[in-house]
Amino acid sequence: MPNYFPLKLTARRMLAPTVAHLSFIRDDGMPVEFTPGQFLQVHFHYADGTPTKRSYSLATIIEHGPEASTGISAEIAVSYVTGGAATLLFESLEIGGRIEASGPYGRFCLMPNDSNRRYLLIATGTGVTPYRAMLPELARLIADRGIEVVLLFGARTPEELLYGEEFRAFAARHPQFRFVPCFSRELPAPGSPHDHPDVRRGYVQEQLAEFSPDAHTDIAYLCGNPNMVDACFETLKGHGLPVPHIRREKYVSSK
Ligand SMILES: Cc1cc2nc3c(=O)[nH]c(=O)nc-3n(C[C@H](O)[C@H](O)[C@H](O)COP(=O)(O)OP(=O)(O)OC[C@H]3O[C@@H](n4cnc5c(N)ncnc54)[C@H](O)[C@@H]3O)c2cc1C
């Protein structure tokens, strides 16, 4: 039975020209419970009254302690698409406005029994949000198990590099975490904030060979655009990664 609850919008900021970071609190006084990597569903009606829903990964970073699955806010990054029903809902939602949600759902999470030496985290667009939520857990795994992490993040341009400063700052604090932004259309200008030796040009799937994916050391996570997920899945299988070591979340429309 889905767990339905009301969410109240508390803050909105634009992460990129068409991507909003929205912060909600539960409007029933309950905490937001989830495991990093999970998503919510938002329930609403089309103009003709037909009920519908859309899914959004939780981006919330909960910094404190082992009770890390409980927080106060539900943060999501919403990519606005022209004519989108949920896009209209979110664009017109005022601070203090309420929506209905359910969840959490999904198993796109770090697994406690994994004994891999490295995670390859791969995303395009808002598909990077689960990895933002995972940062405190990754920091613990780096400290406790000495793992390495490569975050390959595909964006068209530097202004579309969602949470880019946060990932770069995390990489600076954790040398075992490499943040590798891949720009398909426009590279950062020399000396600009996203200019860094780890920046690559092209699509994420084209960069995988550089990191020599290895069945003995690696577990990969793929999130975002379904075509990217399929392309990376095939490439990683080609490098010998077994299917259970390639975990996927495709952002398909749930219309
Ligand atoms: C598990 C899961 C997690 C998801 N997490 C997120 C998330 O964290 N953030 C997020 O923004 N979305 C996420 N999505 C996608 C999201 O659920 C919606 O599909 C998306 O927000 C579009 O909804 P909409 O109602 O605005 O557009 P719709 O009314 O569904 O679509 C309107 C038009 O836009 C097209 N369209 C839909 N999506 C895109 C797109 N991305 N690019 C270009 N055209 C598009 C449709 O084909 C259609 O023609 C997730 C999907 C899944 C399955």
Ligand as a Chemical Component Dictionary entry (heavy atoms), coordinates in Angstrom:
data_LIG
# 
_chem_comp.id                   LIG 
_chem_comp.type                 NON-POLYMER 
_chem_comp.pdbx_formal_charge   0 
_chem_comp.three_letter_code    LIG 
# 
loop_
_chem_comp_atom.comp_id 
_chem_comp_atom.atom_id 
_chem_comp_atom.alt_atom_id 
_chem_comp_atom.type_symbol 
_chem_comp_atom.charge 
_chem_comp_atom.model_Cartn_x 
_chem_comp_atom.model_Cartn_y 
_chem_comp_atom.model_Cartn_z 
_chem_comp_atom.pdbx_ordinal 
LIG C1  C1  C 0 12.364 6.646  -11.343 1  
LIG C2  C2  C 0 12.271 7.994  -12.029 2  
LIG C3  C3  C 0 12.884 9.095  -11.447 3  
LIG C4  C4  C 0 12.801 10.336 -12.050 4  
LIG N1  N1  N 0 13.434 11.386 -11.461 5  
LIG C5  C5  C 0 13.389 12.600 -12.043 6  
LIG C6  C6  C 0 14.057 13.706 -11.443 7  
LIG O1  O1  O 0 14.702 13.580 -10.378 8  
LIG N2  N2  N 0 13.975 14.919 -12.065 9  
LIG C7  C7  C 0 13.270 15.075 -13.245 10 
LIG O2  O2  O 0 13.233 16.200 -13.773 11 
LIG N3  N3  N 0 12.634 14.045 -13.831 12 
LIG C8  C8  C 0 12.663 12.824 -13.250 13 
LIG N4  N4  N 0 11.996 11.783 -13.828 14 
LIG C9  C9  C 0 11.139 12.075 -15.005 15 
LIG C10 C10 C 0 9.823  12.690 -14.481 16 
LIG O3  O3  O 0 9.080  11.696 -13.765 17 
LIG C11 C11 C 0 8.922  13.252 -15.580 18 
LIG O4  O4  O 0 8.794  12.305 -16.596 19 
LIG C12 C12 C 0 9.442  14.575 -16.150 20 
LIG O5  O5  O 0 9.564  15.533 -15.089 21 
LIG C13 C13 C 0 8.496  15.151 -17.206 22 
LIG O6  O6  O 0 7.231  15.323 -16.628 23 
LIG P1  P1  P 0 6.202  16.429 -17.183 24 
LIG O7  O7  O 0 4.848  16.038 -16.645 25 
LIG O8  O8  O 0 6.669  17.801 -16.948 26 
LIG O9  O9  O 0 6.203  16.181 -18.748 27 
LIG P2  P2  P 0 5.197  15.197 -19.542 28 
LIG O10 O10 O 0 3.805  15.758 -19.524 29 
LIG O11 O11 O 0 5.397  13.810 -19.014 30 
LIG O12 O12 O 0 5.817  15.297 -21.000 31 
LIG C14 C14 C 0 5.608  16.448 -21.837 32 
LIG C15 C15 C 0 6.412  16.295 -23.107 33 
LIG O13 O13 O 0 7.800  16.400 -22.829 34 
LIG C16 C16 C 0 8.507  15.215 -23.225 35 
LIG N5  N5  N 0 9.514  14.954 -22.197 36 
LIG C17 C17 C 0 9.327  14.380 -20.980 37 
LIG N6  N6  N 0 10.483 14.351 -20.281 38 
LIG C18 C18 C 0 11.418 14.935 -21.056 39 
LIG C19 C19 C 0 12.790 15.196 -20.917 40 
LIG N7  N7  N 0 13.464 14.872 -19.814 41 
LIG N8  N8  N 0 13.429 15.828 -21.946 42 
LIG C20 C20 C 0 12.771 16.173 -23.067 43 
LIG N9  N9  N 0 11.461 15.945 -23.272 44 
LIG C21 C21 C 0 10.796 15.330 -22.291 45 
LIG C22 C22 C 0 7.426  14.132 -23.283 46 
LIG O14 O14 O 0 7.778  13.093 -24.197 47 
LIG C23 C23 C 0 6.230  14.911 -23.768 48 
LIG O15 O15 O 0 6.251  15.094 -25.151 49 
LIG C24 C24 C 0 12.082 10.504 -13.258 50 
LIG C25 C25 C 0 11.451 9.399  -13.854 51 
LIG C26 C26 C 0 11.542 8.163  -13.243 52 
LIG C27 C27 C 0 10.861 6.982  -13.882 53 
# 
loop_
_chem_comp_bond.comp_id 
_chem_comp_bond.atom_id_1 
_chem_comp_bond.atom_id_2 
_chem_comp_bond.value_order 
_chem_comp_bond.pdbx_ordinal 
LIG C1  C2  SING 1  
LIG C2  C3  SING 2  
LIG C2  C26 DOUB 3  
LIG C3  C4  DOUB 4  
LIG C4  N1  SING 5  
LIG C4  C24 SING 6  
LIG N1  C5  DOUB 7  
LIG C5  C6  SING 8  
LIG C5  C8  SING 9  
LIG C6  O1  DOUB 10 
LIG C6  N2  SING 11 
LIG N2  C7  SING 12 
LIG C7  O2  DOUB 13 
LIG C7  N3  SING 14 
LIG N3  C8  DOUB 15 
LIG C8  N4  SING 16 
LIG N4  C9  SING 17 
LIG N4  C24 SING 18 
LIG C9  C10 SING 19 
LIG C10 O3  SING 20 
LIG C10 C11 SING 21 
LIG C11 O4  SING 22 
LIG C11 C12 SING 23 
LIG C12 O5  SING 24 
LIG C12 C13 SING 25 
LIG C13 O6  SING 26 
LIG O6  P1  SING 27 
LIG P1  O7  DOUB 28 
LIG P1  O8  SING 29 
LIG P1  O9  SING 30 
LIG O9  P2  SING 31 
LIG P2  O10 DOUB 32 
LIG P2  O11 SING 33 
LIG P2  O12 SING 34 
LIG O12 C14 SING 35 
LIG C14 C15 SING 36 
LIG C15 O13 SING 37 
LIG C15 C23 SING 38 
LIG O13 C16 SING 39 
LIG C16 N5  SING 40 
LIG C16 C22 SING 41 
LIG N5  C17 SING 42 
LIG N5  C21 SING 43 
LIG C17 N6  DOUB 44 
LIG N6  C18 SING 45 
LIG C18 C19 SING 46 
LIG C18 C21 DOUB 47 
LIG C19 N7  SING 48 
LIG C19 N8  DOUB 49 
LIG N8  C20 SING 50 
LIG C20 N9  DOUB 51 
LIG N9  C21 SING 52 
LIG C22 O14 SING 53 
LIG C22 C23 SING 54 
LIG C23 O15 SING 55 
LIG C24 C25 DOUB 56 
LIG C25 C26 SING 57 
LIG C26 C27 SING 58 
# 
